[in-house]
Amino acid sequence: MHDTEQQPYDRSRSGTVLRWRPGEQREWAARAGAAVRYPGDTDWAAEAPSRLAQDPAVACEFLLARPVSVLAPFLAHWRPEPTRIDGDALRAVLAAHGTAAVPAVLHAAEHRPAAFAALLLPVLDVRAARLLTPGLLGVKSLQEPARSWFVRHGTAGALCLLPDALGARGPVQAAAEQALRRAVAEQGRAALRAAAADQYGADMASALDRLLPAERAVPGTVDGADLALPSWLRVAELPPPVLLSGAVLPAAEVRRLLALLRPGCSGSAEAVAGCRPEALAEFGWALFEQWRSAGEPVEDGGVFAALGAFGDDGTARRLGALLRERAGRDGDRWVGQVLDVLVALGTDTALRQLHALAAHLPAGAVESRLAEVADGLGLTSDQLADRLAPDGTTVFDYGARAFTVGFDEHLRPYVVDDADGRREELPPPGPQDDPAAAATAQQRFAALVWDVRALADEQGRRLEAAMVAERVWGADEFRELLGYPLLGRLARRLVWIIDHTAFRIRPDGTVTSAYGSNYPLPEGSPAKLAHPLHLGPDLAAWSELFADAGLVQPFRQLARPVKALTREEAAGHRLPRFEGAVVPADRLLARHANGWRQVGGTDLYRQLPDGSRLVLTFAPDAPTPRPGRTLRSVQLTSGPDRLRPGPRRLASLEPVAASEVLLELEELTSPEA
């Protein structure tokens, strides 16, 4: 779609900037599918006025078949009808034409903010900032794009709104001030002030100081007599933080700490500098539970600030379990805040919980946060997920004794000590051990075993999705994957392909063929997971080899059913054999968390590796023999509902994609429970 991909930081003469994440611009451009071909002698400048005046789908097709420099002047005045243009088409136009397309995107987002706000993510522009700031004040449809926009653009994004924040009181001023307060909390006052002085001058930096004083006074006195705390908060019932000396934090200081946790206040970190971390974590969790028991009032009293500031890996596990348990229920008002807490905690355990939640929560919320974390580390989201596997061994201290815990090839835990050798679990504490240290070690051991099992399941699903999508690991990336303790073990229980040669990785790092030939791991070539269709007549030999070696695969690879389109199906775009089936409600709910997305109210689609969409259309609600929805049509469309929605022949699918489509549809519509 591009002559060349623009740089991640792309500034136009108007001052608008596009900040792309690595690979994001190319991915947005690919949303449109293959470009329509125009004759080589097309007079683009002569054609542009009439083409851009037509239906937005026609206009987008014209823009994406274009020479960018010729069409840029015409884009400046193009305002597509927001109710008739597809969001993915507009994404592709923005990726192809860069800042020249920003006015059209802003026009669409202004008229249909819920539908097009996400297209503003790479756009650093005061108009984009103004459109998104209502999300900071609670407008639900804009909360996610607003949060992601301000995370991406940081200080520069907040400073777009400095003049508005210093203007007359009102909704615009309040939203701008909230954005600046967020920037102070996340980027630091010094960085924001220096950037304001550089961009606007010293006078505006001084005005910023007056708008946001260095520290907002905490209401009341230090003894806590007059501290204005939420009415639901019962301070006396909270477990007080414990100091390193063993004493508890005085009640007056606890009240002051609670006041300092509220938005706009600072100093909570200094207030608890001498407290034990584990006691602070319990204090934060008890505050959260008290808020929930009170009915989750809007005035949260700094609950989420406490979880992010004082939480530990135990907090992350509790939050992950809570969100998994609540998935699909009402009450998602604070789900985004919990996800932000996991990002703020930032430990590997917290990020593993965040990654695992992608299978349980609506698409977008988790993925955007993981992308932000990965971007900060210079990684892709897939590379971050690869690195979240726990290290090989962990030491657990009983005081007088210490034990090393690792995991074998089948991810079963084992415990090693100098006296008793190898065992399956930590031993009970003895008279010489420290009871408190031993109890903590046993809790950590149980949590580690649960984490590894849950992560192995989640990583197995990731690897299965990678096989289905035919993801390719570069040579260095593949060797790095094999070096991760958990992922390396999973990888050794799968069949891989390099240069059309299938192999299994042995524990010593060498590889073996289906017939037992051993040789070194091939150097310098990319690798991918083998699908049964890739293995051909060798599939039976591979299955026998794994069975003889007792290797249990992390997902159904060698035993995976292989499906094929009939000749009639391949020639068309629909799959009548599945139409009319009643899909149980629980299976539909599971699809929402398994890569399927909702379109047109209740219909579903999945985007396939080649950019096409498989669209499931359901009949209006009507009585059925069992709870569920009747599948009215199954069809393949060109592109992501593409620029001009239209059918696509099923024969265009690669064999693996076709097989996987048929397999999933069979499982979705099967009458068996």
ABEGO torsion letter per residue (X at the ends): XBABBBBABBBBAAGBBBBBBBGAAAAAAAAAEBBBBBBAABBAAAAAAAAAABBAAAAAAAAAABBAAAAAAAAAABBBBAAABBAAAAAAAAAAAEAAAAAAAAAAAAABAAAAAAAAAABBBAAAAAAAAAAAAGBAAAAAAAAAAAAAAEAAAAAAAAAAAABBBEAAAAAAAAAAAAAAAAAEAAAAAAAAAAAAEAAAAAAAAAABBABBBBBEBAAGAABBBBAABBAAABBBBBBAAGBBBBAAAAAAAAAAABBGBBGAAAAAAABBAAAAAAAAAAAAAAAAAAGGBABAGGAAAAAAAABBAAAAAAAAAAAAAABGBBGAAAAAAAAAAAAAAGBAAAAAAAAAAAAABBBGAAAAAAAAAAAAAGBBAAAAAAAABBBABBBBBAGABBBBBBBBAAGBBBBBBAAAEBBABBBBBBAABBAAAAAAAAAAAAAAAAAAAAAAAAAAAAAAAAAAAGBBBBAAAAAAAAABAAAAAAAAABBBBBGGBBBBBBAAGBBBBAAGBBBBBBBGBBBBBBBAAAAEAAAAAAAAAAAAAGBBBABBAAABBBBBBBAAAAABABBAAABGBBBBAAAAAAAAAAGBBBBGGABBBBBBAAGBBBBBBBBBBBBBABBEBBBABBBBBBEBGEABBBBBBAAABBAAAAAAAAAAAAAAABABX
